[in-house]
């Protein structure tokens, strides 16, 4: 006859199995099948004319599974019912976005667990893909454009794609976009099938590089920043430690990202020792943040 301790053990194992088996399938699929971008390098030999190019929106990545709006990590986004009601019963990939250079306000709207209608009225769902492993991106672009046009909802927009024929044309377009407040550009290989993870099928182009690092210490400020943050000491994913001392508002210096948090910083290449050159703070990483 089983002992009480064995019965308890079997019960706990059963609970664990039940919890694992009920993990949302859509969330698991989202977390493992999202397509991610590599950084575009101008000295590469890729033919620019093979790519469709769109604006890189500084928003929050949002995947519509056909029934639920999720983050890139597979966590649910608390959007109002009216926001998701027009969305179709197909998989869509896109970005929640308000306007250029407005990420902090957008993040505040989307992270609120009880959505506020008046604030969500500012948000648009910018659809840039309709994942389908059997169709190349140029066909998926036509498909999602036609679908979003048929939906005809003011807050759901198809992302426009266009072609360029040289690095010079692409650079001129990037410069014009950035001067008007855009974050950068996305390059999507027109003939590529949808595939999870990072590949040369999807590239991002910005006027600077950015990356993430863990905050390991606060360095004190001097002069007008006495008793405030002077710089963050951080460690990036390559294990390199360095300081980030610019890019902060006075409010961020008074209440800096805590030790252990992950920040996003921008930089312009590397020193001979592999340290990011001219590293500057962009923002603290939020769970809902985009790639």
N, C-alpha and C positions, 0 to 999 in steps of 0.2 A: 504494500500500500504506500503511495507517495507521501513523503513528509510534507509538512506545511511550507518549509523553505523551498522545496522543489516546485510546489504548486505556485508559490509566489514568483519564482524564476520563470516558469512557463508562461504565467500571466503577463509578466513584463515583456518577454520576448514577443508574445502575441500582439501586445500594444505597439511595440516598435515596428513590427511588420505591417500592421494596419496603418500606422502613420506614414510609413514609407510608400506604401501602395496607393495611398490617397493623395500623394503629392501631385498638385495640378499638372496634368500632361502639357498644357499650353505653356505653363511657366518653365517646365523642364526643357521643352522644345525651344523656347525663346532664348534661354540661357545658353544653349549649346549650338544653335543654328543661326545666330545672328552674324551677318556679314560685316567685317570690320575693315577699316582703311589703313593702308600703308602711307608713308610720307613720300610725296613725289620729289625726285631729285632732278634738277634741270640738266645735269650732265649724263642722264641715262639715255639710252638709244631707242626708247620706245617711240613708235610713230604716233604723234599727237592726233593725227586725223582719225585714228582708230578709236578714239575715246569721245564719249559724250560728256559735256562739261556743264556743271550747274553751280549755283552759289552754295557755299558752305554756311548753313544757318547756325548761329550761335544759340542753340536752343537745347531742348531735352529730348533725347531719343525716345521714340514711342512706337511700339509694335502693336498693331491691331490684329488679333488672332482670328477674327471673324465673330468673336463674342466678347472679347475682353481687351482692354488697353493696358499694356504692360511696359515696364522699363526694359532696358537692354539686359538687365540681370534677371528678368522674369518676375519682378515684383509688381503688384497691381497699382495703377494710377487712379486716384480718386477724382475722376472727372464727373461733371454733372450728367444726368441721364440724357438731357437734350443734346449734349455735345457728341455723345457716341451713337445716339439713335439713328442718324442717317447712314452710318457706316455699314458696308455690305458684309455678307457672309463669306468673305475671302480674306486671306492674309495680306496685310499692308505694312509697309515700313516707312517711317517718316520722322518728322521732328515737330515737337510742340514749340511754338515761336510766337513772339509778339511783334517785335521790331528790332532793328539793328542796335547793338550795344545796349541791350536791356536785359541781360541774362539774370541779374540779381533779382529784379522784380518778377520775372517769369518763374524763377526757382521758388520764390516765396508763394506764388499762386499755386503752383503744382504740388508743392510739399504739404500744403494744408490738407489735413485728413478729411475735414468737412468742407467740400468745395463751396466757394461763394460765387453765385451766378454772375454778379456784377463784375467781378474780377476775371472770371473765365471768359466773359464776352470779349476780352482783349486778345484771347489766345486763338491761334490758327493751327490746324494740323496740316503741315506741309508734307505731302506724300511724295517720296522719291523712288519707291520701288513697290512692285507687287510680286513678291518672291514666287518663283516657279522654276524648278530644277530642269524643266524640259525646254524652256524658251530663253533665247539670248536677251540681253538687256534692251537692245533696240526695240524688240517686240514688246517687252514688258513695259517700256516707256510709253509706247502707243496705247497699250492696254490700260495702264493706270490713268493716263490722261483722258481717254474716252470715258472710263468709269467715273472719274471724279466730275467730269463735265456733266454726265447724266445725273449724278447725285444732286448737283446744283445747290450745294449748301455754302453759305457765305464763309463759314469758318473752316472749310475743308478745301485745300488748294493743291493742284498738281504742280510739282517742281519742274520748271522749264529746263530742257537740255539743249545744248547747241554744240556745234563742231568748230574746231580751229585747225589750221593746216601747218602751223609752225610754232616753235617756242616763242618767237617774237610776238606773234599774234596773241598767244596765250598770256604772255607777260604784260602786254598792253592792257588786255582785258582785266587781269588781276589788279593792276595798278588803278584802273578806273573804278573797279568795284570797291577796293580798299579805301580809296579817297572818298567814297560815298558811304563809308561806315561798315562795309561787309567784312566778315572775318576771313574769308578766303574762298577757295574753289574746291569742288569735288570732281574727279575724273573717273568715269565709269566705262570700262571696256565694252564697246557696243555689242561684240559677239560673245561675251562671257555669259555662261549659265550662272545661276545663283549658287554660291557655295559658301559654307560657314567659315569663319575665321578670317585671317588676313591673307591677301594675295595681291598681285599686281593688277587684278581685275578692278580694284577700287583704290584710288589714290586721293590723298588730300594735299592741297597746295595752299600755303599761307605765306605771308611776308616775313614770317619768323617761324622757328620751331617751338614746340612746347612739349612738356613731359611732366611726370609726376614724381614727387619725392616725399619722404616721411620727415616730419619735424622732429628733431632730436634735442634741440635746445633753443632757448631764447637768449639773444645777446642784448645787453642793455644799450639804450640810446644815449647820445651826448648832446650838449647844446640845447636846442629847442625841443629835442626828444628825450631830455632827461626824465627819468621815471616812466619812460615809455619804451616800446620795442625799438631797438636799433636795427637788428637783423635776425632772421631765422637761420639757425644752423640745421641743415637738412642732409639726408642721405638718399640718393636716387636708386633706381632699380639695378644699376650696375655696381652699387656699393661705394660710389664716389661721394665723399662728404664735402660740402661747400656752403657758403653763406649767401642768403638772398636778402638784400637790404633795400631794394627799391620796389616801387609799384604799390606801396601801401597807402591807404588813406589815414588821416589822423585817428579816425575811429578804429581802424584795424590795428594801428600801433598801440592804442590804449587797451584793446581787447584782442590780442593776436591769436592766430590758430594755435590750439593747445599742442603740447608735446604728444607725439603719437598720432596726430592727425595727418592726413595726406593733402598736400597742396598741389596745384597746377602752377607751373612757372614757365615763362617764355625765355628763349635764349637765342644767340646768334652763332651757332657753331661751337667748336670745342678748342681749348688750349692744347698744347702739345702733351699735357699730362692727363687729358681726357676730361677736364673740368668744363662744364657748360660756361660759355663766354657771355658776359653781360646778363646774367640770370636776373629776372625781375618777376615779382609775385603777380599772378593773375587772379587766383581765387582758391579758396578751400574747396576740396572735392566733396560734393554731396552725393548721396547714393543714387539720386535720380539723374545725375549729370550725364551728358552725352560723351561719346568717344571723341 
